[in-house]
Amino acid sequence: MNFKPSREFAIEQLDKFIEENLIEYSKLRNFDFGPDRRSNVSCISPYVNHGVINESEIINKSLKKFSFIKNEKFIQEVLWRVYWKGWMELRPKVWTDFLNDLNEIKIKYQNNENYLNTINGKTNIDCFNYWVGELKKYNYLHNHTRMWFASIWIFTLELPWQLGAEFFMKHLFDGDSASNTLGWRWVAGIQTKGKHYSVQEWNIKKFTNNKFDKIKLNENSLPKTDGRTYPIINKEFVDNTVSGEKKLLVFDNNLSFENTEFANKNFKKIFLVLNGNETRKIKLSEKVLNFKKFLTHDQEIRLKQKSISCEIINIGELKNINEDIYALYPSVGENLDYINSINIKNIKFLYRKIDKYSWKFCNKGFFNFKNYIPKIVQEFI
């Protein structure tokens, strides 16, 4: 399993998956055959997360190969990230509370032997130890395995879900604030209150082809509780029409500017913003930071090939902005947190049309959102 930090490689991987393996995706997607046998899933999430390829591109390519009915499960999975981001945008305090909780919990657990053994893959659960090693080596885990991992972390090893969410964010190439945080909340039972995910030994055995044996788990766990509620804050999209030759900020979630609906706008210069660990609440591994850096350089090369003036800057340089400037919206997370922390007043955000259209359907659970997927596809494909 290899994640080359380039759009060209991402497109090659997507095309290969659609041509050779998409037809069996619905039947085989839940199987984790190991890091050397990933053809049953696309493995493109690190590129989707960084905007190197976008949801519309992926769905359009898949529909050229098969009908919507044959593609439905794959399309649903592609749009999960749109849903999670929309859900978080309507309830941004979930992210803030997570970071505040994490800060307190980290102090409490910094010398906790159970926690230290867990993050170093030294538990008494062989499959879990294996996945810790796999995560650190490849910076990726199969989606089903992420659910098993989180359930074991929370209910068998009895560690706070917030520490698990941080551990994933530190090491995953495709970690983002919404899907990661809300996924861990869902497993714990506080995202959909009272409904948690309690992994069973038979499930791991079946979907790993009996790779692991004698897995001792807490299979009778109760969901975690959290008395906080998060009323919806309606998202208002200001129609920031691009006028004049302005400058543009692009963050690490939109690293294929030339394939966005804003590519035809006349920007004087594009700044590609790198966010290192200096300003992050969750410190990323060196491999993850390098992956982001190399994807950003790949974007720079593609822009310059199109004779678009661009420059890579550190996020700390945003403090020096003293003019009106546009920015592709970075979504709730560390980049937006930094912008808010330095109180920049003259940034005008530009939102993707698919987000503006879809996020209004994210006020409830995914099963409700799923009902609108045909409308979303019809609107943008």
C-alpha positions, 0 to 999 in steps of 0.5 A, a space after each residue: 500500500 502506497 500513497 504517493 503525494 500527487 494528483 496524477 497518482 490519485 487519479 491513476 488509483 481511482 481509475 484502476 479501482 473503478 475499472 477493475 474492482 468497483 463492481 464488487 465494492 458493495 459485496 467486499 468493502 467490509 473485508 480487511 484483507 490486510 495492507 497488501 490486499 486493498 483492491 476491494 476498496 479505493 484507498 483514495 480517502 487521503 486525496 479526497 480529504 485534501 481536495 486533491 480529487 473531489 467528490 464530483 469527479 469521483 462520482 462522475 467517473 464511477 457513473 460513466 462505468 456503472 449505473 447509479 443503482 450499481 454504484 449506490 453504496 460507493 457513492 454513499 461512502 464518497 459523500 460520507 465526508 460531505 455529510 460529516 463536515 456539514 453536520 459539524 458546520 451546523 454544530 461547531 461547538 462539538 469540535 471546540 468541546 472536543 479540543 477542550 476535553 482533550 487538553 484536560 484528559 491528556 494531562 490526566 493520562 500522560 503517564 497512564 501505563 494502560 494508555 502508553 501501552 495502547 499507543 505503543 501496541 503493547 496490549 494483550 489483544 494481538 489484533 489491536 497491536 497489529 493495527 497500531 503498527 499498521 497505522 504507524 507504518 502506512 498511515 491508513 486503516 481500513 474503515 471497518 478496522 477503524 470501527 473495531 479499533 475505536 470500540 476496543 480502545 473505548 470499551 475493552 481498554 477503557 480509554 477516553 475516546 478523545 485520546 483515540 481520536 487524537 491518536 488517529 488524527 496524529 497518524 492518518 493521512 486522511 484524518 480530518 476534524 469532522 469525520 474523525 471526531 464524529 466517527 469516534 463519538 459515534 462508536 462511543 455512543 454519544 453521536 447517536 445518543 444511546 447507540 454505540 458500536 460494540 465490536 464482537 469477536 466473530 465480526 473481526 474473524 469473519 471480515 479478516 478471514 480468520 486472521 486473528 484468534 482468541 480475541 478477548 473483548 468486552 462484548 457487553 459494553 454500555 454506551 458512553 454518556 455525555 449530557 451536553 446538547 448541541 443545537 443547530 446553528 444555521 449556516 449562512 453562506 455570504 455570496 462573496 462574488 470575486 471582483 477585481 484582481 484579488 489574492 486567494 488563500 488555499 488551505 490543505 483541504 482544497 489542493 486542486 484549485 484548477 479543478 474547482 468552480 473558482 478556477 476561472 476567476 482572475 486571482 492576482 496570486 494564490 497563496 498555498 497555506 501550510 499549517 505545521 505543528 506550531 499552531 495545532 492543538 493536535 500535533 501530527 506525526 512527521 509523516 502526516 505533515 510531510 504528506 501535506 507538504 508534498 501534496 501542497 508542492 504538487 499543487 504548486 507545480 500544477 498551478 505554475 504549469 498553468 502560469 498561475 502565480 502562486 507561493 507556499 506560505 506558513 499559516 503564521 504569515 496570515 498575521 501580516 494580511 492587511 488587505 482584502 483577500 479571498 480564501 477557499 473555506 477551510 471548514 471547521 478545524 485547525 486552519 479555521 481555528 487559527 484564522 479565528 484566533 488572530 481575528 482577521 476581518 478582511 478574509 472573504 470565504 468562498 464555499 464549494 457549491 456541493 457543500 452549500 447545497 448539501 449541508 442543509 441536509 446534514 441536520 439529522 443522521 446519515 440515514 436522513 441525508 442518504 435520502 437526498 443523495 440522488 438529488 445531490 448527484 443529479 445537481 452536481 454530476 
